[in-house]
Each structure stands twice: as structure tokens, then as C-alpha cells.
């Protein structure tokens, strides 16, 4: 799978302070890639360097084979972006806003504008003034604006900020549709772990300007060792070997362990052979938040 975006040892220093530290990652064609980290971690600074709103102190950024350092115009022509909130002319209609933006690019036809309006499902309200739009509708209009010139890479900085659950789901569905139908790559920056889990294919965890980890979301949430809760009757003498052999944490209703899925039948058989009543065995499903806190704690980023 070809990379639409590559960051090569990118650093940013402001007033002697290193904000971004030697960041390297790539985003593949047709994937939704998440930049995950707390506020102040460096997500927006990274995005600003990608789109050219901020200079690169060290390293390079490659967009569709074009270097931001050496061929800025060639690189950014492949990018559509909303950094923070989409800004519109509120006294104009949605359609008039899109016409104004279309003047900045060659070859954008009325047909293309209408196609994008339909794509983001704004046809019924596009001729109304933007000041009457909800935040979710303004986000969709901003998305339409980004899509007019058919970018290969769409960048959205905190796209669900301020949206209600219905608006968040709309944005998520639109992004999935774009990657599927247009083979567009999408970068989403957020500190909302639950949304990243439902939206992204891969995530990069950024802490204090450094890359902590890049993983598939599914693999990140479900690693090789899984957490299980085994509900049992009285453990009696089994408590000794459970704690020694399995690092079990004993509770009033049974115990929890970390183990591979294929090891569970062996454990259950030994419990039954030891005359321990086994009532249930359930995997404890981890969220992205659980794994995020584990990884950052392991890296020494949080106390």
C-alpha cells in the first residue's frame, strides 16, 4: 500500500523549546489515520507543518511524492484541511461560500460543487445563510469546501469538537464513505479516545511532541495477552497455584488473569480437576482509553 503522506524526522523548535521531536510516520492510501494525544501534545503543531501554516525546523514532509520543503505548492495541492474550526462568511449562503472558495482553484465547475454538496448531504439547506446552520452543518460545509479540488489527503483537526452525538456520527460516517468511495486518505486529530476507536484504522500516540506508538486500532485494543474474569466458587488450595502460575488477582467472586485465548481451556480443566466450581469465564474488553493509559504509563509519560 502506497504512502500518501510521510513525515521524515520532523522537528519543530520555537523560542529554543523543542515542540515536536524527531517525528516519523506515514499515512497510507484509503485509510483513516488518527493523531491521538492530550491537549498540548503537539498534534495541531504537526498538522500546521503539514499544511504549511508553520515552518519545519528539521526534517521533511512528503505529500504524494512532493516535498513540502522543496515543492510547497506541488505538495499542498493534494491536501484539504480544516485546522481547528471551519471559517465561513456567515452572511452568505452555503452555496455562495463554496463558490467563493472555488475561485481559489482552477477548473472547479458548478457540477463539481453540486456533487460535493450532495456528498456531504447539504442539498436541502445549501441556499440558506450560514448563520442559520448548526455546528454540525458548518462542519459538513467545511468538509465540502475541503473536497472541491479532489485532494488525496484530508486533514481534520478535532472535527467532532462541540458536536452532539448525532453530529459526531454524521462526520464519522462521511469519513468512512470518503475512504471507501474516493480512496482518500484522512488524518484525524483528537483527544477523544472513544471516537478514535470507532473512526480510525491506525493511530499514532503523540506525547510531549514525541511519537510513542503507531498501531492498528484493533490490534492496539486487543493485544496478544487478554484480560479474563473467571467466576468460581471457593478457591481453597487453588489460590496458591493460581497466583504463582497465572499471576491471578483473587476477588470475592473468583479471579482475574492476563492470558492468551488458547490457554483458557487448560486453566478451566485444571480448575475443574481441582473440584473448583466454575460459573463463567469472560474476556474483559479493553477500550482504546484503557490501552492508551497503559502505553503512556509504560513509557513513563504519566504518573
VODREN-517929 format. One line per 8 residues: their letters; for each residue x, y, z of N, C-alpha, C. Coordinates in nm, 2 decimals, decimal comma. Example, Ala and Ser with C-alpha at 12.3 -4.5 7.8 and 13.67 -1.06 7.14 Angstrom:
as = 1,32 -0,57 0,78 1,23 -0,45 0,78 1,32 -0,33 0,78  1,28 -0,22 0,71 1,37 -0,11 0,71 1,29 0,00 0,79
END
This chain:
xxxxxxxx = 0,08 -0,12 0,00 0,00 0,00 0,00 0,09 0,12 0,00  0,06 0,22 -0,09 0,15 0,33 -0,11 0,11 0,44 0,00  0,22 0,51 0,04 0,20 0,62 0,14 0,16 0,75 0,07  0,06 0,81 0,11 0,02 0,94 0,06 0,09 1,05 0,14  0,12 1,03 0,26 0,20 1,13 0,35 0,31 1,06 0,42  0,42 1,12 0,42 0,54 1,07 0,50 0,60 1,18 0,58  0,62 1,17 0,71 0,70 1,26 0,79 0,83 1,20 0,82  0,94 1,27 0,78 1,07 1,21 0,79 1,15 1,29 0,90
xxxxxxxx = 1,16 1,24 1,02 1,24 1,30 1,13 1,21 1,45 1,14  1,08 1,48 1,15 1,04 1,62 1,16 1,05 1,67 1,30  1,11 1,79 1,32 1,12 1,86 1,45 1,07 2,00 1,43  1,02 2,06 1,54 0,99 2,20 1,54 1,03 2,26 1,67  1,11 2,37 1,66 1,16 2,44 1,78 1,11 2,58 1,78  1,05 2,63 1,89 1,00 2,76 1,90 1,06 2,83 2,02  1,13 2,94 2,00 1,20 3,01 2,11 1,29 2,92 2,19  1,36 2,84 2,12 1,45 2,75 2,19 1,39 2,62 2,26
xxxxxxxx = 1,26 2,61 2,25 1,19 2,50 2,31 1,15 2,40 2,19  1,19 2,27 2,21 1,15 2,18 2,11 1,01 2,13 2,13  0,92 2,17 2,03 0,78 2,13 2,04 0,75 2,00 1,98  0,81 1,97 1,87 0,80 1,84 1,80 0,94 1,78 1,79  0,95 1,65 1,83 1,08 1,59 1,85 1,10 1,47 1,75  1,16 1,49 1,64 1,21 1,38 1,55 1,09 1,29 1,52  0,99 1,34 1,46 0,86 1,27 1,44 0,87 1,20 1,30  0,85 1,07 1,29 0,85 1,00 1,17 0,73 0,91 1,16
xxxxxxxx = 0,65 0,92 1,06 0,53 0,83 1,04 0,48 0,84 0,89  0,40 0,75 0,85 0,34 0,75 0,72 0,19 0,72 0,72  0,12 0,78 0,63 -0,03 0,75 0,62 -0,05 0,69 0,48  -0,12 0,58 0,48 -0,14 0,50 0,35 -0,27 0,55 0,28  -0,27 0,51 0,15 -0,39 0,55 0,07 -0,51 0,48 0,12  -0,62 0,55 0,13 -0,75 0,50 0,17 -0,77 0,46 0,32  -0,69 0,51 0,40 -0,70 0,48 0,55 -0,74 0,61 0,63  -0,80 0,59 0,74 -0,82 0,70 0,84 -0,72 0,68 0,95
xxxxxxxx = -0,63 0,78 0,96 -0,52 0,77 1,05 -0,54 0,87 1,16  -0,53 0,83 1,28 -0,56 0,92 1,40 -0,43 0,97 1,46  -0,43 1,09 1,49 -0,32 1,15 1,58 -0,39 1,17 1,72  -0,34 1,09 1,81 -0,41 1,08 1,94 -0,31 1,13 2,05  -0,36 1,22 2,14 -0,28 1,27 2,24 -0,35 1,38 2,32  -0,31 1,40 2,44 -0,37 1,51 2,52 -0,35 1,65 2,46  -0,44 1,74 2,50 -0,42 1,88 2,46 -0,28 1,93 2,49  -0,21 1,99 2,39 -0,07 2,03 2,41 0,03 1,93 2,38
xxxxxxxx = -0,01 1,82 2,32 0,09 1,71 2,29 0,17 1,74 2,16  0,11 1,83 2,08 0,18 1,86 1,95 0,11 1,82 1,83  -0,02 1,78 1,84 -0,10 1,74 1,73 -0,12 1,85 1,63  -0,17 1,97 1,68 -0,20 2,08 1,59 -0,08 2,14 1,53  0,03 2,14 1,61 0,16 2,19 1,55 0,20 2,10 1,43  0,19 1,97 1,45 0,22 1,87 1,34 0,14 1,90 1,22  0,01 1,92 1,24 -0,08 1,95 1,13 -0,05 2,08 1,06  -0,01 2,18 1,14 0,02 2,31 1,08 0,15 2,30 0,99
xxxxxxxx = 0,24 2,22 1,03 0,36 2,20 0,95 0,32 2,12 0,82  0,23 2,03 0,83 0,20 1,95 0,71 0,13 2,04 0,60  0,04 2,13 0,65 -0,03 2,22 0,55 0,04 2,35 0,52  0,16 2,37 0,59 0,24 2,49 0,55 0,20 2,61 0,63  0,13 2,60 0,74 0,10 2,72 0,82 0,21 2,75 0,92  0,30 2,65 0,93 0,42 2,67 1,02 0,54 2,60 0,96  0,65 2,66 0,97 0,77 2,61 0,91 0,83 2,49 0,98  0,91 2,41 0,91 0,97 2,29 0,97 1,11 2,33 1,01
xxxxxxxx = 1,14 2,30 1,13 1,28 2,33 1,18 1,38 2,23 1,13  1,34 2,10 1,13 1,43 2,00 1,08 1,35 1,88 1,02  1,40 1,81 0,92 1,33 1,70 0,86 1,25 1,75 0,74  1,17 1,66 0,69 1,09 1,69 0,57 0,95 1,62 0,58  0,86 1,67 0,50 0,72 1,62 0,49 0,70 1,59 0,34  0,66 1,47 0,31 0,63 1,43 0,17 0,48 1,40 0,15  0,42 1,48 0,05 0,28 1,45 0,02 0,27 1,41 -0,12  0,22 1,29 -0,15 0,21 1,23 -0,28 0,34 1,25 -0,36
xxxxxxxx = 0,45 1,23 -0,30 0,58 1,23 -0,36 0,64 1,37 -0,37  0,57 1,47 -0,32 0,62 1,61 -0,33 0,67 1,66 -0,19  0,78 1,72 -0,19 0,84 1,77 -0,06 0,78 1,90 -0,02  0,73 1,92 0,10 0,68 2,05 0,15 0,80 2,15 0,15  0,92 2,10 0,18 1,03 2,20 0,18 1,07 2,24 0,04  1,08 2,15 -0,06 1,13 2,18 -0,19 1,03 2,22 -0,29  0,90 2,17 -0,28 0,80 2,20 -0,37 0,67 2,22 -0,29  0,66 2,33 -0,22 0,54 2,35 -0,14 0,41 2,35 -0,21
xxxxxxxx = 0,40 2,42 -0,32 0,28 2,43 -0,40 0,24 2,29 -0,45  0,34 2,22 -0,50 0,31 2,08 -0,55 0,26 1,99 -0,44  0,31 2,01 -0,32 0,26 1,92 -0,21 0,12 1,96 -0,16  0,10 2,09 -0,13 -0,02 2,13 -0,07 -0,14 2,12 -0,16  -0,12 2,11 -0,29 -0,24 2,10 -0,39 -0,31 1,97 -0,37  -0,24 1,87 -0,30 -0,31 1,74 -0,28 -0,38 1,73 -0,14  -0,38 1,85 -0,07 -0,43 1,85 0,07 -0,56 1,93 0,08  -0,65 1,88 0,16 -0,77 1,95 0,20 -0,77 1,95 0,35
xxxxxxxx = -0,79 2,06 0,42 -0,77 2,06 0,56 -0,87 2,16 0,63  -0,91 2,12 0,75 -0,98 2,21 0,85 -0,89 2,20 0,97  -0,82 2,32 1,00 -0,74 2,33 1,12 -0,82 2,40 1,22  -0,86 2,33 1,33 -0,94 2,39 1,44 -1,09 2,40 1,38  -1,15 2,52 1,37 -1,28 2,53 1,32 -1,29 2,59 1,18  -1,39 2,53 1,10 -1,40 2,59 0,97 -1,46 2,73 0,97  -1,40 2,82 0,90 -1,44 2,96 0,90 -1,52 2,99 0,77  -1,64 3,05 0,79 -1,72 3,08 0,67 -1,77 3,22 0,68
xxxxxxxx = -1,82 3,27 0,56 -1,89 3,40 0,56 -2,03 3,38 0,60  -2,06 3,41 0,72 -2,19 3,38 0,78 -2,31 3,45 0,71  -2,28 3,57 0,65 -2,39 3,64 0,58 -2,42 3,59 0,44  -2,34 3,49 0,40 -2,36 3,43 0,27 -2,42 3,29 0,28  -2,48 3,24 0,18 -2,54 3,11 0,18 -2,42 3,00 0,18  -2,46 2,88 0,21 -2,36 2,77 0,20 -2,31 2,76 0,05  -2,40 2,78 -0,05 -2,35 2,77 -0,19 -2,26 2,88 -0,22  -2,29 3,00 -0,18 -2,21 3,12 -0,21 -2,07 3,10 -0,15
xxxxxxxx = -2,06 3,05 -0,03 -1,94 3,02 0,04 -1,85 2,92 -0,05  -1,91 2,82 -0,10 -1,84 2,73 -0,18 -1,80 2,79 -0,32  -1,88 2,88 -0,37 -1,84 2,95 -0,50 -1,72 3,04 -0,47  -1,71 3,10 -0,36 -1,60 3,19 -0,32 -1,47 3,10 -0,31  -1,48 2,99 -0,24 -1,37 2,91 -0,23 -1,32 2,85 -0,36  -1,42 2,81 -0,45 -1,39 2,75 -0,58 -1,30 2,85 -0,66  -1,31 2,98 -0,64 -1,24 3,07 -0,72 -1,09 3,06 -0,69  -1,05 3,00 -0,58 -0,91 2,99 -0,55 -0,84 2,87 -0,62
xxxxxxxx = -0,92 2,79 -0,69 -0,87 2,68 -0,76 -0,92 2,68 -0,91  -0,83 2,64 -1,00 -0,87 2,63 -1,14 -0,95 2,50 -1,16  -1,05 2,52 -1,25 -1,12 2,40 -1,30 -1,23 2,35 -1,22  -1,27 2,42 -1,11 -1,39 2,37 -1,03 -1,52 2,42 -1,09  -1,60 2,32 -1,14 -1,72 2,36 -1,21 -1,84 2,36 -1,12  -1,95 2,41 -1,17 -2,08 2,41 -1,09 -2,12 2,26 -1,07  -2,09 2,18 -1,16 -2,12 2,04 -1,15 -2,05 1,98 -1,03  -1,92 2,01 -1,02 -1,84 1,96 -0,91 -1,89 2,02 -0,78
xxxxxxxx = -1,93 2,14 -0,77 -1,98 2,20 -0,65 -2,11 2,12 -0,60  -2,20 2,10 -0,70 -2,32 2,03 -0,67 -2,29 1,88 -0,63  -2,19 1,82 -0,69 -2,16 1,68 -0,65 -2,11 1,68 -0,50  -2,03 1,78 -0,46 -1,98 1,78 -0,33 -2,09 1,81 -0,23  -2,18 1,90 -0,26 -2,29 1,93 -0,18 -2,37 1,81 -0,15  -2,40 1,73 -0,26 -2,47 1,61 -0,24 -2,40 1,51 -0,15  -2,27 1,50 -0,17 -2,18 1,41 -0,10 -2,19 1,43 0,05  -2,19 1,55 0,09 -2,20 1,58 0,24 -2,34 1,61 0,29
xxxxxxxx = -2,44 1,58 0,20 -2,58 1,58 0,24 -2,63 1,72 0,29  -2,60 1,82 0,21 -2,64 1,96 0,25 -2,74 2,02 0,14  -2,79 1,93 0,05 -2,86 1,98 -0,06 -2,99 2,07 -0,02  -3,05 2,02 0,09 -3,18 2,09 0,13 -3,15 2,22 0,20  -3,03 2,25 0,25 -3,00 2,37 0,32 -2,90 2,46 0,26  -2,84 2,42 0,14 -2,73 2,48 0,09 -2,76 2,63 0,05  -2,88 2,67 0,02 -2,92 2,80 -0,02 -2,96 2,89 0,09  -2,94 2,84 0,22 -2,97 2,92 0,34 -2,84 2,99 0,39
xxxxxxxx = -2,86 3,10 0,46 -2,74 3,17 0,52 -2,67 3,08 0,62  -2,54 3,09 0,62 -2,46 3,00 0,71 -2,48 3,03 0,85  -2,52 3,16 0,88 -2,55 3,19 1,02 -2,67 3,11 1,08  -2,75 3,05 0,99 -2,86 2,97 1,04 -2,82 2,82 1,06  -2,70 2,79 1,02 -2,65 2,65 1,03 -2,61 2,61 1,17  -2,64 2,48 1,21 -2,59 2,43 1,33 -2,44 2,40 1,32  -2,37 2,37 1,43 -2,23 2,35 1,42 -2,20 2,23 1,33  -2,28 2,12 1,34 -2,26 2,00 1,26 -2,28 2,04 1,11
xxxxxxxx = -2,37 2,12 1,08 -2,38 2,16 0,93 -2,27 2,25 0,89  -2,21 2,33 0,97 -2,09 2,41 0,94 -1,97 2,32 0,92  -1,97 2,21 1,00 -1,86 2,12 0,98 -1,87 2,05 0,85  -1,99 2,01 0,81 -2,01 1,95 0,68 -1,99 2,04 0,56  -2,02 2,17 0,58 -1,99 2,27 0,48 -1,84 2,28 0,46  -1,77 2,29 0,58 -1,62 2,29 0,58 -1,56 2,17 0,51  -1,62 2,05 0,53 -1,58 1,93 0,47 -1,60 1,94 0,31  -1,71 2,00 0,27 -1,74 2,02 0,13 -1,64 2,11 0,07
xxxxxxxx = -1,60 2,21 0,14 -1,50 2,31 0,09 -1,37 2,24 0,07  -1,33 2,15 0,16 -1,20 2,08 0,15 -1,20 1,98 0,03  -1,32 1,94 -0,01 -1,33 1,83 -0,11 -1,34 1,88 -0,25  -1,36 2,01 -0,27 -1,38 2,07 -0,40 -1,27 2,04 -0,50  -1,15 2,04 -0,46 -1,04 2,02 -0,55 -0,99 1,88 -0,55  -1,07 1,78 -0,50 -1,03 1,64 -0,50 -0,90 1,61 -0,44  -0,88 1,65 -0,31 -0,75 1,62 -0,25 -0,73 1,47 -0,23  -0,60 1,43 -0,22 -0,57 1,29 -0,19 -0,56 1,27 -0,04
xxxxxxxx = -0,54 1,38 0,03 -0,53 1,37 0,18 -0,62 1,48 0,24  -0,70 1,43 0,33 -0,79 1,52 0,40 -0,75 1,52 0,55  -0,73 1,64 0,60 -0,68 1,66 0,74 -0,78 1,74 0,82  -0,83 1,67 0,93 -0,93 1,74 1,02 -0,88 1,74 1,16  -0,86 1,86 1,21 -0,81 1,88 1,35 -0,93 1,90 1,44  -0,95 1,80 1,53 -1,06 1,79 1,63 -1,19 1,82 1,56  -1,23 1,73 1,46 -1,35 1,76 1,38 -1,48 1,74 1,46  -1,48 1,67 1,57 -1,60 1,65 1,65 -1,62 1,74 1,76
xxxxxxxx = -1,53 1,84 1,78 -1,54 1,94 1,89 -1,68 2,01 1,89  -1,75 2,01 2,00 -1,87 2,08 2,01 -1,99 2,01 1,95  -1,98 1,90 1,88 -2,09 1,83 1,81 -2,16 1,74 1,91  -2,29 1,73 1,89 -2,37 1,64 1,97 -2,35 1,50 1,91  -2,40 1,39 1,98 -2,37 1,25 1,93 -2,42 1,23 1,79  -2,53 1,29 1,75 -2,58 1,27 1,61 -2,48 1,33 1,51  -2,43 1,45 1,54 -2,33 1,52 1,46 -2,20 1,44 1,45  -2,16 1,39 1,56 -2,03 1,31 1,56 -2,05 1,19 1,47
xxxxxxxx = -2,16 1,12 1,48 -2,18 1,00 1,40 -2,19 1,04 1,25  -2,25 1,15 1,22 -2,25 1,20 1,08 -2,11 1,22 1,02  -2,03 1,29 1,10 -1,89 1,31 1,05 -1,82 1,18 1,03  -1,83 1,09 1,13 -1,77 0,96 1,12 -1,81 0,88 1,00  -1,94 0,88 0,97 -1,99 0,81 0,85 -1,94 0,87 0,72  -1,94 1,01 0,72 -1,89 1,08 0,60 -1,74 1,04 0,57  -1,66 1,03 0,67 -1,52 1,00 0,65 -1,50 0,86 0,60  -1,58 0,76 0,66 -1,58 0,62 0,61 -1,61 0,61 0,47
xxxxxxxx = -1,72 0,69 0,43 -1,76 0,69 0,29 -1,65 0,74 0,19  -1,59 0,85 0,24 -1,48 0,91 0,15 -1,37 0,81 0,13  -1,32 0,74 0,23 -1,21 0,65 0,21 -1,25 0,53 0,13  -1,38 0,49 0,14 -1,43 0,38 0,06 -1,45 0,41 -0,09  -1,52 0,52 -0,11 -1,56 0,56 -0,25 -1,46 0,63 -0,32  -1,38 0,72 -0,25 -1,28 0,80 -0,32 -1,14 0,76 -0,30  -1,12 0,66 -0,22 -0,98 0,61 -0,18 -0,90 0,73 -0,13  -0,96 0,82 -0,06 -0,90 0,93 0,00 -0,84 0,89 0,13
xxxxxxxx = -0,72 0,95 0,17 -0,66 0,93 0,30 -0,71 1,04 0,39  -0,73 1,01 0,52 -0,78 1,10 0,61 -0,70 1,10 0,74  -0,65 1,22 0,78 -0,59 1,23 0,92 -0,68 1,30 1,01  -0,71 1,24 1,12 -0,80 1,30 1,22 -0,72 1,32 1,35  -0,72 1,44 1,40 -0,66 1,47 1,53 -0,76 1,48 1,64  -0,74 1,42 1,75 -0,84 1,42 1,86 -0,77 1,38 1,99  -0,84 1,42 2,10 -0,81 1,37 2,23 -0,92 1,28 2,28  -1,03 1,26 2,20 -1,14 1,18 2,24 -1,12 1,03 2,20
xxxxxxxx = -1,08 0,95 2,29 -1,04 0,82 2,26 -1,15 0,73 2,21  -1,27 0,75 2,26 -1,38 0,67 2,22 -1,41 0,69 2,07  -1,40 0,82 2,02 -1,43 0,85 1,88 -1,32 0,79 1,79  -1,19 0,80 1,84 -1,08 0,75 1,76 -1,10 0,60 1,74  -1,14 0,53 1,84 -1,16 0,39 1,83 -1,26 0,35 1,73  -1,37 0,42 1,72 -1,47 0,39 1,62 -1,44 0,44 1,48  -1,35 0,54 1,47 -1,33 0,61 1,34 -1,21 0,56 1,26  -1,10 0,53 1,33 -0,97 0,52 1,27 -0,93 0,37 1,24
xxxxxxxx = -0,85 0,36 1,14 -0,78 0,23 1,11 -0,65 0,21 1,19  -0,57 0,32 1,19 -0,45 0,32 1,27 -0,44 0,45 1,35  -0,37 0,44 1,46 -0,35 0,56 1,54 -0,20 0,58 1,57  -0,16 0,70 1,58 -0,03 0,74 1,64 -0,05 0,81 1,77  0,01 0,76 1,87 0,01 0,83 2,00 0,12 0,93 2,01  0,09 1,06 2,03 0,19 1,16 2,05 0,18 1,22 2,19  0,30 1,22 2,25 0,31 1,27 2,39 0,43 1,36 2,40  0,40 1,48 2,44 0,50 1,59 2,46 0,59 1,60 2,33
xxxxxxxx = 0,52 1,60 2,22 0,59 1,62 2,09 0,67 1,50 2,03  0,66 1,39 2,10 0,73 1,27 2,05 0,63 1,16 2,02  0,67 1,07 1,92 0,58 0,96 1,88 0,60 0,85 1,98  0,49 0,81 2,05 0,50 0,70 2,15 0,48 0,56 2,08  0,38 0,56 1,99 0,34 0,43 1,93 0,26 0,45 1,81  0,26 0,36 1,71 0,17 0,36 1,60 0,12 0,22 1,58  -0,01 0,20 1,59 -0,07 0,06 1,58 -0,20 0,06 1,51  -0,24 -0,05 1,46 -0,38 -0,08 1,42 -0,47 -0,06 1,54
xxxxxxxx = -0,58 0,00 1,52 -0,67 0,02 1,63 -0,71 -0,11 1,69  -0,75 -0,20 1,61 -0,79 -0,33 1,66 -0,68 -0,40 1,74  -0,56 -0,40 1,68 -0,45 -0,47 1,75 -0,41 -0,39 1,87  -0,43 -0,26 1,87 -0,39 -0,18 1,99 -0,48 -0,21 2,10  -0,61 -0,22 2,08 -0,71 -0,25 2,18 -0,69 -0,40 2,23  -0,68 -0,49 2,14 -0,67 -0,63 2,17 -0,53 -0,68 2,14  -0,44 -0,68 2,24 -0,31 -0,74 2,22 -0,31 -0,89 2,24  -0,19 -0,95 2,24 -0,19 -1,10 2,25 -0,24 -1,15 2,38
xxxxxxxx = -0,20 -1,08 2,49 -0,25 -1,12 2,62 -0,38 -1,05 2,66  -0,48 -1,13 2,68 -0,61 -1,07 2,71 -0,64 -1,08 2,86  -0,73 -0,99 2,90 -0,77 -1,00 3,04 -0,90 -1,08 3,05  -0,91 -1,17 3,15 -1,02 -1,26 3,17 -1,07 -1,25 3,32  -1,20 -1,26 3,34 -1,25 -1,28 3,47 -1,32 -1,42 3,48  -1,27 -1,50 3,57 -1,32 -1,64 3,59 -1,41 -1,63 3,72  -1,54 -1,66 3,71 -1,62 -1,66 3,82 -1,63 -1,80 3,88  -1,60 -1,82 4,00 -1,59 -1,95 4,06 -1,65 -1,96 4,20
xxxxxxxx = -1,66 -2,08 4,25 -1,69 -2,10 4,39 -1,56 -2,08 4,47  -1,56 -2,14 4,59 -1,44 -2,12 4,68 -1,32 -2,18 4,62  -1,21 -2,10 4,62 -1,08 -2,15 4,55 -1,00 -2,24 4,64  -1,01 -2,22 4,78 -0,93 -2,30 4,87 -0,79 -2,31 4,83  -0,73 -2,43 4,82 -0,59 -2,45 4,80 -0,55 -2,41 4,66  -0,64 -2,39 4,57 -0,61 -2,35 4,43 -0,55 -2,20 4,42  -0,58 -2,13 4,53 -0,53 -1,99 4,53 -0,38 -1,98 4,51  -0,30 -2,08 4,57 -0,16 -2,08 4,57 -0,11 -2,09 4,42
xxxxxxxx = -0,15 -2,20 4,35 -0,10 -2,21 4,22 -0,16 -2,11 4,12  -0,28 -2,06 4,14 -0,33 -1,96 4,06 -0,25 -1,83 4,06  -0,21 -1,79 4,18 -0,13 -1,67 4,20 0,02 -1,69 4,15  0,07 -1,82 4,17 0,21 -1,85 4,13 0,22 -1,87 3,98  0,13 -1,95 3,92 0,14 -1,99 3,78 0,07 -1,89 3,68  -0,03 -1,82 3,73 -0,11 -1,74 3,64 -0,11 -1,59 3,68  -0,04 -1,55 3,79 -0,05 -1,41 3,84 -0,19 -1,37 3,86  -0,28 -1,46 3,91 -0,42 -1,43 3,93 -0,44 -1,33 4,04
xxxxxxxx = -0,54 -1,24 4,02 -0,58 -1,14 4,12 -0,71 -1,20 4,18  -0,71 -1,24 4,30 -0,82 -1,31 4,36 -0,93 -1,20 4,41  -1,05 -1,23 4,38 -1,16 -1,14 4,42 -1,26 -1,23 4,50  -1,37 -1,17 4,55 -1,47 -1,24 4,63 -1,55 -1,34 4,54  -1,56 -1,31 4,41 -1,64 -1,39 4,32 -1,55 -1,48 4,23  -1,42 -1,48 4,24 -1,33 -1,56 4,16 -1,20 -1,49 4,14  -1,15 -1,47 4,02 -1,02 -1,41 4,00 -1,01 -1,36 3,86  -0,92 -1,26 3,84 -0,88 -1,21 3,70 -0,74 -1,25 3,67
xxxxxxxx = -0,72 -1,28 3,54 -0,59 -1,31 3,49 -0,56 -1,24 3,36  -0,44 -1,24 3,32 -0,40 -1,20 3,18 -0,34 -1,32 3,11  -0,40 -1,36 3,00 -0,36 -1,49 2,94 -0,39 -1,48 2,79  -0,33 -1,58 2,71 -0,37 -1,60 2,57 -0,50 -1,67 2,57  -0,58 -1,65 2,46 -0,71 -1,72 2,45 -0,69 -1,87 2,45  -0,59 -1,92 2,39 -0,57 -2,07 2,38 -0,53 -2,13 2,51  -0,49 -2,05 2,61 -0,46 -2,10 2,74 -0,58 -2,12 2,83  -0,69 -2,06 2,80 -0,81 -2,07 2,89 -0,86 -2,21 2,91
xxxxxxxx = -0,88 -2,29 2,80 -0,93 -2,43 2,82 -0,84 -2,51 2,92  -0,71 -2,49 2,91 -0,62 -2,56 3,00 -0,64 -2,52 3,15  -0,66 -2,39 3,17 -0,69 -2,34 3,30 -0,82 -2,39 3,36  -0,92 -2,39 3,27 -1,05 -2,43 3,32 -1,05 -2,58 3,35  -0,98 -2,66 3,27 -0,97 -2,80 3,30 -0,91 -2,83 3,44  -0,80 -2,75 3,46 -0,73 -2,77 3,59 -0,82 -2,73 3,71  -0,89 -2,63 3,69 -0,98 -2,58 3,80 -1,09 -2,69 3,83  -1,15 -2,75 3,72 -1,25 -2,85 3,74 -1,19 -2,97 3,80
xxxxxxxx = -1,07 -3,01 3,75 -1,00 -3,13 3,81 -0,97 -3,11 3,96  -0,96 -2,98 4,00 -0,93 -2,95 4,14 -1,06 -2,93 4,22  -1,17 -2,97 4,16 -1,31 -2,96 4,22 -1,35 -2,82 4,25  -1,30 -2,73 4,17 -1,34 -2,59 4,18 -1,47 -2,56 4,09  -1,57 -2,51 4,15 -1,69 -2,48 4,07 -1,67 -2,36 3,98  -1,68 -2,38 3,85 -1,66 -2,27 3,75 -1,79 -2,22 3,70  -1,83 -2,10 3,72 -1,96 -2,05 3,68 -1,96 -1,98 3,54  -1,85 -1,91 3,52 -1,84 -1,84 3,39 -1,69 -1,80 3,37
xxxxxxxx = -1,66 -1,77 3,24 -1,52 -1,72 3,20 -1,55 -1,62 3,10  -1,51 -1,49 3,13 -1,54 -1,38 3,03 -1,42 -1,30 3,01  -1,40 -1,26 2,88 -1,30 -1,17 2,85 -1,34 -1,03 2,89  -1,24 -0,96 2,95 -1,26 -0,82 2,99 -1,22 -0,73 2,87  -1,32 -0,67 2,80 -1,29 -0,60 2,68 -1,23 -0,46 2,72  -1,11 -0,44 2,66 -1,05 -0,31 2,68 -1,09 -0,21 2,58  -1,10 -0,09 2,63 -1,12 0,03 2,54 -0,99 0,09 2,49  -1,00 0,17 2,39 -0,88 0,24 2,35 -0,82 0,33 2,46
xxxxxxxx = -0,91 0,38 2,55 -0,86 0,46 2,66 -0,78 0,37 2,76  -0,83 0,25 2,78 -0,75 0,16 2,87 -0,61 0,14 2,82  -0,60 0,11 2,69 -0,47 0,08 2,63 -0,38 0,21 2,62  -0,45 0,32 2,59 -0,37 0,45 2,59 -0,31 0,47 2,72  -0,38 0,46 2,83 -0,33 0,48 2,96 -0,22 0,38 2,99  -0,23 0,26 2,95 -0,13 0,15 2,98 0,00 0,19 2,90  -0,01 0,22 2,78 0,10 0,25 2,69 0,18 0,38 2,75  0,10 0,48 2,77 0,17 0,60 2,82 0,23 0,58 2,96
xxxxxxx = 0,17 0,50 3,04 0,23 0,48 3,17 0,36 0,40 3,16  0,36 0,30 3,07 0,47 0,21 3,04 0,59 0,30 2,99  0,56 0,40 2,91 0,66 0,49 2,85 0,70 0,60 2,95  0,64 0,60 3,07 0,68 0,70 3,17 0,63 0,83 3,14  0,52 0,85 3,06 0,47 0,98 3,02 0,37 1,03 3,13  0,30 0,94 3,20 0,21 0,98 3,31 0,24 0,91 3,44  0,20 0,97 3,55 0,23 0,91 3,68 0,11 0,82 3,72
END
